[in-house]
Amino acid sequence: MTRLDRLGLTLLAGGIGLGVANLAMWALGVGVGARLAPLSGVLMAAGLVLLAVGVMKELRTPEE
């Protein structure tokens, strides 16, 4: 696993965790969900982009 893959997985996990925290706060009636939802989406999107870049790099390298 490359450094790029680890970073992508970290961002994706952070976005998912923030999304879960946002749902929990919404269920409890705490009003901070307006800021966490966009941040969660941005983190998940960045993680997916980094993972896709890692996959494309791996596909383009010739096998030895």
C-alpha positions in Angstrom: 0.0 0.0 0.0 1.4 3.3 -1.1 1.5 6.5 0.9 -1.2 7.9 -1.5 -3.5 5.0 -0.8 -3.1 5.4 2.9 -3.9 9.1 2.7 -6.9 8.4 0.5 -8.2 5.8 3.0 -7.6 8.2 5.9 -9.6 11.0 4.2 -12.4 8.6 3.3 -12.6 7.2 6.8 -12.5 10.7 8.2 -15.4 11.8 6.0 -17.5 8.7 6.9 -16.8 9.3 10.6 -17.8 12.9 10.4 -20.9 11.9 8.5 -21.8 9.5 11.3 -21.1 12.1 13.9 -23.3 14.5 12.0 -26.2 12.0 12.0 -25.8 11.4 15.7 -25.8 15.2 16.4 -28.9 15.6 14.2 -30.6 12.8 16.1 -29.8 14.5 19.4 -31.0 17.8 18.2 -27.7 19.6 18.2 -27.6 22.3 15.5 -24.0 22.0 14.2 -24.9 19.8 11.3 -24.9 22.6 8.8 -21.1 22.8 8.9 -20.3 19.2 9.2 -22.2 17.8 6.2 -20.3 19.8 3.5 -17.0 19.0 5.2 -17.8 15.3 5.4 -18.7 15.3 1.7 -15.4 17.1 0.8 -13.3 14.7 2.8 -15.0 11.6 1.3 -14.7 13.1 -2.2 -11.0 13.9 -1.7 -10.4 10.4 -0.4 -12.1 8.8 -3.4 -10.1 10.9 -5.8 -6.8 10.0 -4.1 -7.7 6.3 -4.2 -8.7 6.6 -7.9 -5.4 8.3 -8.7 -3.5 5.5 -6.9 -5.4 2.8 -8.9 -4.7 4.6 -12.2 -1.0 4.9 -11.3 -0.9 1.2 -10.5 -2.6 0.3 -13.7 -0.3 2.3 -15.8 3.0 0.9 -14.4 4.3 -2.0 -16.4 4.5 -5.3 -14.7 7.9 -6.6 -14.1 
